[in-house]
Amino acid sequence: MSLEAWLDVATLTDSAMRSSSYSYKGHNALSVSGSGRQMPRVASPSPVRQNMAMSRSQSWTPLATNVSSCVRGRGVAFGVGTDLSEYGIDEKGELQVLNSRFVGYIEKVRNLNQKNGELKAELDELRKKHVAPSGLWEEFEPQFQETREAMENLSHERGVADIAKGNLQEDIAYWNARSAEELRLKEEAVRTLRQFQKDVDDATLQKVELERQAEQLVAEIEFLRKLHDDEVAELILQIKASNVTVDLETSRPDLAAALRDIRSQYESVVTKNVQDAEGWYKNKLDTLKVQAVKHEDQLRIIKDEIFEYRHRITALQNEINVLRSRNESLETQLEDMEDEHLNSMALMEESIVQLECQIAEIKMDVSRYLKAYQDLLNIKMQLDVEIATYRRLLEGEEQRIDLAATSGSSLSTTGEVKVRVV
């Protein structure tokens, strides 16, 4: 039943009570003779109370208790010798009190309905605010998308940089291996050159030794030749000084011829030895010259290779330095990008934490308002129960008044009721 219907019922009840009370104004009291009967007792049941957080709900219990005790304490009964006028006056006062309390209940119910509407409107606003984080998400979603794309781009660039870094490291390892190989070849060439230099030194020493031996042989030949000439001259002098007559026809040997033969043989031997020594020396010298030329050619080739290797090592070192500088710049750029990415992620996490805090606060507000709304609903249900109880009380009072009026009219017709006029 609506609030206006309750107000209409209250108005009709008040007018009925007044009309019923006005019918007894000309009488002082009603006395009923004969066997009295007890009217049914109508009392308000004590509704179940719950512990509620709001202070409004606690103001209804004493009122309902007073009304219930008032109705119970009336002791509505008719007996022989009952004063109907006093009963009518008391009943009128009680009904007026009940009516005023009921009007107060109606006003409170109206206020509660108004408050309920305000709370519903506030709850709708809170629900709209609670839905707001989705709007915030839609608002920040492009930034999140841009951040995700930036993160993906950074990850892609980092992968490309890692690949480039790996390639550079492979190139550096390859060129380091090449450089180590070239250094090994250089060291091997230096060792070969040292060996060739040792051979050249040995050949030079042998050449010097052979030249010295040749000089000694020439000196010895000259000495022997001189000695032979001296001996021959001495023999000639001895022959000339002897004054011996030589008989050509004798059978003694010819010393001069023998000396000439010896000399010729000795000279032939010496000449042969000198020729053999010179031939051996020339052959050895030619061999050494050929070996020296060969070694010089090899040495020149090795020097050219060493120069080329040095040039290549310098170029490789320059390229390695360039690659290292590029790698360092890429690592610096990667660190800067990682720092920027971490800063952006920290900002996004901070904004997410703030949004989560706001959402938590909104949820707490919504839960608080929902609890208040639930408390108001509980109060409204209790008020509905009390209003229904008072409605039953009013209906019982109306029935009792109707029964009293019917009983008064029947008593006046039979002459059993004595009316005392004031």
C-alpha positions in Angstrom: 0.0 0.0 0.0 1.3 3.5 -0.9 2.0 6.3 1.5 -1.0 8.3 0.3 -3.3 5.3 1.0 -1.9 5.0 4.5 -2.6 8.7 5.0 -6.2 8.3 3.8 -6.7 5.3 6.1 -5.3 7.3 9.0 -7.6 10.3 8.3 -10.7 8.0 7.9 -9.8 6.2 11.2 -9.4 9.6 13.0 -12.8 10.8 11.7 -14.4 7.5 12.6 -13.0 7.7 16.1 -14.2 11.2 16.5 -17.7 10.4 15.2 -17.9 7.4 17.5 -16.8 9.5 20.4 -19.2 12.3 19.6 -22.2 9.8 20.0 -21.3 9.5 23.7 -21.0 13.2 24.5 -24.5 13.4 25.9 -24.0 10.5 28.2 -22.1 10.3 31.4 -21.4 6.6 31.6 -22.7 3.3 30.4 -23.5 0.5 32.9 -24.1 -2.9 31.6 -26.1 -5.2 33.8 -26.1 -8.9 33.4 -23.3 -11.2 32.6 -20.4 -9.3 31.2 -18.2 -10.6 28.4 -14.6 -10.0 27.8 -13.6 -8.4 24.5 -10.8 -9.9 22.5 -7.4 -8.5 23.4 -5.5 -7.1 20.4 -1.8 -6.5 21.0 1.1 -5.6 18.8 3.6 -8.5 18.4 7.1 -7.6 19.3 9.0 -7.6 16.0 12.4 -9.1 15.7 15.1 -6.5 16.1 18.6 -6.7 14.6 21.7 -4.8 15.4 22.0 -2.0 13.0 24.8 0.4 12.5 22.7 3.5 12.1 21.1 5.3 15.0 17.7 5.8 13.3 16.7 2.2 13.5 17.0 2.3 17.3 14.4 5.0 17.7 11.6 2.7 16.6 11.8 0.1 19.2 10.7 2.1 22.3 7.8 3.5 20.3 6.5 0.1 19.2 7.0 -1.2 22.8 5.0 1.7 24.2 2.2 1.2 21.8 2.2 -2.5 22.5 2.2 -2.0 26.2 -0.5 0.7 25.9 -2.7 -1.6 24.0 -2.0 -4.5 26.3 -2.4 -2.4 29.4 -5.9 -1.1 28.4 -7.6 -4.3 29.6 -10.4 -4.0 27.1 -13.4 -5.8 28.7 -17.1 -5.3 29.3 -18.7 -6.4 32.4 -21.7 -5.7 34.6 -21.5 -2.2 35.9 -18.9 -1.0 33.4 -18.9 2.8 32.8 -19.3 3.2 29.1 -18.7 6.9 29.1 -15.4 6.6 30.9 -14.5 3.7 28.6 -15.3 5.9 25.6 -13.2 8.8 26.8 -10.2 6.5 27.5 -10.7 4.8 24.2 -10.8 8.1 22.4 -7.6 9.3 24.1 -5.8 6.1 23.3 -7.0 6.2 19.7 -5.9 9.8 19.4 -2.5 8.9 20.8 -2.3 5.9 18.4 -3.4 8.1 15.5 -0.8 10.8 16.3 1.9 8.1 16.6 0.7 6.5 13.4 0.9 9.9 11.7 4.4 10.3 13.1 5.2 6.9 11.6 3.8 8.0 8.3 5.9 11.1 8.4 9.0 9.1 9.2 8.1 6.6 6.5 7.8 9.5 4.1 11.1 10.9 5.2 12.7 7.5 4.9 11.3 7.0 1.4 12.7 10.4 0.5 16.0 9.5 2.1 15.9 6.1 0.3 15.4 8.0 -3.0 18.4 10.2 -2.3 20.5 7.2 -1.3 19.4 5.4 -4.5 20.4 8.5 -6.6 23.7 8.6 -4.7 24.1 4.8 -5.2 23.5 5.3 -9.0 26.1 8.0 -9.0 28.5 5.8 -7.2 27.8 3.0 -9.6 28.5 5.3 -12.5 31.7 6.4 -10.7 32.5 2.7 -10.2 32.2 2.1 -13.9 34.5 5.1 -14.4 37.7 3.1 -14.3 36.7 1.5 -17.5 36.5 5.0 -18.9 39.9 5.7 -17.4 41.2 2.5 -19.0 39.8 3.6 -22.4 41.4 7.0 -21.8 44.8 5.5 -21.0 44.5 2.5 -23.4 46.2 4.4 -26.3 49.1 5.3 -24.0 49.3 1.6 -22.9 49.2 0.6 -26.6 51.9 3.1 -27.5 54.0 1.8 -24.6 53.4 -1.8 -25.6 54.4 -0.9 -29.2 57.5 1.0 -27.9 58.4 -2.1 -25.8 58.0 -4.4 -28.8 60.0 -2.0 -30.9 62.7 -1.8 -28.2 62.7 -5.6 -27.9 63.0 -5.9 -31.7 65.8 -3.3 -31.8 67.4 -5.1 -28.9 67.2 -8.4 -30.8 68.7 -6.7 -33.9 71.4 -5.1 -31.8 72.1 -8.5 -30.2 72.3 -10.1 -33.6 74.6 -7.3 -34.8 76.6 -7.7 -31.7 76.9 -11.4 -32.2 77.9 -10.8 -35.8 80.5 -8.3 -34.7 81.8 -10.6 -32.1 82.0 -13.4 -34.7 83.9 -11.0 -37.1 86.2 -9.9 -34.2 86.8 -13.6 -33.4 87.5 -14.4 -37.0 89.8 -11.4 -37.5 91.5 -12.2 -34.2 92.1 -15.8 -35.4 93.3 -14.4 -38.8 95.6 -12.0 -36.9 96.9 -14.9 -34.7 97.5 -17.0 -37.8 99.3 -14.1 -39.5 101.4 -13.6 -36.4 102.2 -17.3 -36.4 103.2 -17.1 -40.1 105.3 -14.0 -39.3 107.1 -15.8 -36.5 107.6 -18.8 -38.7 109.0 -16.6 -41.5 111.3 -14.8 -38.9 112.5 -18.2 -37.7 113.1 -19.3 -41.3 114.9 -16.0 -42.0 117.1 -16.6 -39.0 117.9 -20.0 -40.2 118.8 -18.7 -43.6 120.8 -15.9 -42.0 122.7 -18.6 -40.1 123.3 -20.5 -43.3 124.5 -17.3 -45.0 126.8 -16.7 -42.0 128.1 -20.2 -42.2 128.6 -19.9 -45.9 130.4 -16.6 -45.4 132.6 -18.2 -42.8 133.4 -21.1 -45.1 134.2 -18.6 -47.9 136.6 -16.7 -45.6 138.1 -20.0 -44.5 138.6 -21.2 -48.1 140.1 -17.9 -49.1 142.4 -18.1 -46.2 143.4 -21.7 -47.2 143.8 -20.6 -50.8 146.1 -17.8 -49.7 148.1 -20.2 -47.5 148.4 -22.6 -50.5 149.5 -19.7 -52.8 152.0 -18.6 -50.2 153.2 -22.1 -49.7 153.5 -22.6 -53.5 155.5 -19.3 -53.7 157.7 -20.4 -50.9 158.3 -23.8 -52.5 159.0 -22.2 -55.8 161.4 -19.8 -54.3 163.0 -22.6 -52.3 163.3 -24.7 -55.5 164.8 -21.8 -57.3 167.3 -21.2 -54.5 168.3 -24.9 -54.5 168.7 -24.9 -58.3 170.8 -21.8 -58.2 172.9 -23.2 -55.3 173.4 -26.4 -57.3 174.4 -24.5 -60.3 176.9 -22.5 -58.3 178.3 -25.7 -56.8 178.7 -27.2 -60.2 180.5 -24.1 -61.6 182.8 -24.0 -58.6 183.8 -27.6 -58.7 186.0 -27.3 -61.9 185.2 -30.8 -62.8 185.6 -31.9 -66.3 182.6 -33.6 -67.4 182.9 -36.2 -69.9 179.8 -36.0 -72.0 180.2 -39.4 -73.1 180.3 -40.9 -69.8 177.4 -42.8 -68.5 176.7 -40.6 -65.5 173.3 -39.2 -65.3 172.5 -35.7 -66.4 171.7 -33.7 -63.3 170.4 -30.8 -65.1 168.0 -32.9 -67.0 167.0 -34.6 -63.9 166.5 -31.3 -62.1 164.5 -30.1 -65.0 162.4 -33.2 -64.9 161.9 -32.9 -61.2 161.2 -29.2 -61.6 158.7 -29.8 -64.4 157.0 -32.6 -62.4 156.9 -30.5 -59.3 155.6 -27.5 -61.3 153.0 -29.7 -62.9 152.0 -31.0 -59.5 151.9 -27.6 -58.0 150.0 -26.2 -61.0 147.5 -29.1 -60.8 147.1 -28.5 -57.1 146.6 -24.8 -57.6 144.2 -25.5 -60.5 142.3 -28.0 -58.4 142.2 -25.6 -55.4 141.1 -22.7 -57.6 138.5 -24.9 -59.3 137.2 -26.2 -56.0 137.2 -22.7 -54.6 135.4 -21.3 -57.7 132.9 -24.1 -57.5 132.3 -23.6 -53.8 132.1 -19.8 -54.3 129.7 -20.2 -57.2 127.6 -22.5 -55.1 127.7 -20.1 -52.2 126.8 -17.2 -54.5 123.9 -19.2 -55.9 122.7 -20.1 -52.4 123.1 -16.4 -51.3 121.1 -15.2 -54.3 118.5 -17.8 -53.6 118.4 -16.9 -49.9 118.3 -13.2 -50.9 115.3 -13.9 -53.1 113.6 -15.8 -50.3 114.5 -13.1 -47.9 113.1 -10.5 -50.1 109.9 -12.5 -50.6 109.7 -13.0 -46.8 110.2 -9.3 -46.2 107.5 -8.5 -48.8 105.2 -11.0 -47.0 106.0 -9.6 -43.6 105.3 -6.0 -44.9 102.0 -7.2 -46.4 101.1 -9.0 -43.2 102.0 -5.9 -41.2 99.8 -3.8 -43.5 96.9 -6.3 -43.1 97.4 -6.5 -39.4 97.2 -2.7 -39.2 94.1 -2.7 -41.3 92.5 -5.4 -39.2 93.4 -3.6 -36.0 91.8 -0.4 -37.4 88.7 -2.4 -38.4 88.6 -4.1 -34.9 88.9 -0.6 -33.3 86.0 0.6 -35.4 83.9 -2.4 -34.6 84.7 -2.0 -30.9 83.7 1.6 -31.0 80.5 0.7 -32.8 79.8 -2.0 -30.4 80.3 0.3 -27.4 78.0 2.9 -29.0 75.4 0.2 -29.6 75.7 -1.0 -26.0 75.4 2.6 -24.8 72.3 3.1 -26.9 70.9 -0.1 -25.7 71.5 0.9 -22.1 69.8 4.2 -22.7 66.9 2.5 -24.3 66.6 0.1 -21.4 66.8 3.0 -18.9 64.1 4.8 -20.8 62.0 1.7 -21.0 62.4 1.1 -17.2 61.4 4.7 -16.5 58.3 4.5 -18.7 57.4 1.1 -17.1 57.9 2.7 -13.6 55.6 5.6 -14.6 53.0 3.2 -16.0 53.2 1.0 -12.9 52.8 4.1 -10.7 49.8 5.2 -12.6 48.3 1.7 -12.5 48.9 1.6 -8.7 47.1 5.0 -8.4 44.2 3.8 -10.5 44.0 0.6 -8.4 44.0 2.7 -5.2 41.2 4.9 -6.7 39.3 1.7 -7.7 39.7 0.3 -4.2 38.5 3.6 -2.6 35.5 3.6 -4.9 34.8 0.0 -4.1 35.0 0.8 -0.4 32.6 3.8 -0.9 30.3 1.6 -2.9 30.4 -1.2 -0.2 29.8 1.4 2.5 26.8 3.0 0.6 25.5 -0.5 -0.2 25.7 -1.3 3.5 23.9 1.9 4.4 21.3 1.1 1.7 20.9 -2.4 3.1 20.4 -0.9 6.6 17.8 1.4 5.2 16.1 -1.4 3.5 16.0 -3.4 6.7 14.6 -0.3 8.5 12.0 0.0 5.8 11.0 -3.7 6.1 10.7 -3.3 9.9 8.6 -0.2 9.4 6.4 -2.0 6.9 6.0 -4.8 9.5 5.2 -2.2 12.2 2.8 -0.4 9.9 1.0 -3.7 9.1 0.9 -4.3 12.8 -0.6 -0.9 13.5 -3.0 -1.4 10.6 -4.2 -4.6 12.2 -4.5 -2.8 15.5 -6.6 0.0 13.9 -8.8 -2.6 12.2 -9.2 -4.4 15.6 -10.0 -1.1 17.3 -12.6 -0.3 14.6 -14.2 -3.7 15.0 -14.2 -3.2 18.7 -15.8 0.2 18.4 -18.4 -1.1 16.1 -19.1 -3.9 18.5 -19.3 -1.4 21.4 -21.7 0.8 19.4 -23.8 -2.2 18.4 -23.9 -3.4 22.0 -24.9 0.1 23.2 -27.7 0.3 20.7 -29.0 -3.1 21.7 -28.9 -2.2 25.4 -30.7 1.0 24.9 -33.6 -0.7 23.1 -34.1 -3.4 25.7 -34.0 -1.0 28.6 -31.2 -2.8 30.3 -28.8 0.1 29.9 -29.0 3.0 32.3 -27.9 6.3 30.9 -26.8 8.9 33.3 -26.9 12.3 31.8 -24.2 14.8 32.8 
